[in-house]
Amino acid sequence: MDQETLSVEEVNRHVKLYLGVFAALLVLTAITVTVAFVDLGHGTNIGVALLIATAKASLVGLFFMHLKWERKSLHGLLLLTFFFFAGMIGLTVGGYWDTPNGTVHDRTPVEIQAIHHQSERSE
């Protein structure tokens, strides 16, 4: 069937689908705002926010960018991109926590300098 001659039922089905995705995005946004006000711990809050953001981005990509109806080869490429992105995030998080005596980000500049000098002396 030609794309320009959709039946009324098909148009209604598409509109219901898009409204459902829109409603899901609104719900996920409300959950994001709610979780922002709940103290789950610094790392957990960030993880939950990233998880919700990934779900929202997936909905937008799949339905509004029509990726759900693309060829399977494109799905494989997107999956590869996701794993590459997850690996880069893992390396970033690993670098964040791979510091002597805890994280550098929780210390004052004077403490960081003292740790740096101490590690230079031990080498």
C-alpha positions in Angstrom: 0.0 0.0 0.0 1.2 3.5 -0.8 2.5 5.5 2.2 0.2 8.5 1.2 -3.0 6.5 1.3 -3.2 5.2 4.8 -6.6 4.0 6.1 -8.3 5.7 9.0 -7.7 2.7 11.2 -3.9 2.7 10.4 -3.7 6.4 11.2 -5.6 5.9 14.5 -3.3 3.0 15.4 -0.2 5.2 14.8 -1.7 8.1 16.8 -2.4 5.7 19.7 1.1 4.4 19.5 2.7 7.8 19.6 0.4 9.0 22.4 1.3 5.9 24.4 5.1 6.5 23.9 4.5 10.2 24.9 2.7 9.1 28.0 5.6 6.7 28.9 8.0 9.5 28.4 6.0 11.7 30.8 5.9 9.0 33.4 9.6 8.4 33.1 10.3 12.1 33.4 8.1 12.3 36.6 10.0 9.3 38.0 13.3 11.1 37.2 12.2 14.2 39.1 10.9 12.1 42.0 14.2 10.1 42.3 16.2 13.4 42.2 14.6 14.4 45.5 15.2 10.9 47.2 18.7 10.3 48.6 19.7 6.8 47.5 23.4 7.6 47.7 25.4 9.5 45.2 26.3 6.6 43.0 22.9 5.0 43.1 21.1 8.3 42.2 23.4 8.7 39.2 22.9 5.1 38.1 19.1 5.3 38.4 19.1 8.6 36.5 21.2 7.1 33.7 19.0 4.0 33.6 15.9 6.2 33.2 17.6 8.4 30.6 18.6 5.3 28.6 15.0 4.1 28.6 13.7 7.4 27.5 16.3 7.7 24.7 15.4 4.2 23.6 11.8 5.1 23.3 12.5 8.2 21.3 14.9 6.4 19.0 12.7 3.4 18.5 9.4 5.1 17.8 9.9 8.8 17.0 13.0 8.1 14.9 11.4 4.9 13.4 14.4 2.7 14.3 12.0 -0.1 15.3 11.1 -0.6 11.7 14.6 -0.5 10.3 16.7 -3.3 8.8 18.3 -5.8 11.2 21.8 -4.8 10.1 21.2 -1.4 11.5 20.1 -2.9 14.8 23.4 -4.7 15.0 25.3 -1.5 14.4 23.3 0.3 17.1 23.9 -2.6 19.5 27.7 -2.4 18.8 27.5 1.4 19.4 25.8 0.8 22.7 28.4 -1.7 23.9 31.2 0.8 22.8 29.4 3.5 24.8 29.0 1.3 27.8 32.7 0.4 27.7 33.7 4.1 27.6 31.4 4.8 30.5 32.9 1.8 32.4 36.5 3.1 31.7 35.5 6.6 33.0 33.9 5.2 36.1 36.9 2.9 36.7 39.3 5.8 36.3 37.2 7.8 38.8 37.5 5.1 41.5 41.1 4.1 40.7 42.8 6.5 43.0 44.9 5.8 46.1 43.2 5.9 49.5 39.7 6.6 48.1 38.6 9.0 45.5 40.4 12.2 44.7 37.1 13.9 44.2 36.2 13.7 47.9 39.4 15.4 49.1 40.6 19.0 49.4 43.4 20.3 47.2 45.8 20.2 50.1 45.0 16.5 50.8 45.4 15.7 47.1 48.8 17.4 47.0 49.9 15.5 50.2 48.9 12.2 48.6 50.7 13.0 45.4 53.9 13.9 47.3 53.6 10.7 49.4 53.3 8.5 46.3 56.3 10.3 44.7 58.5 9.5 47.7 57.5 5.8 47.7 58.6 5.4 44.1 
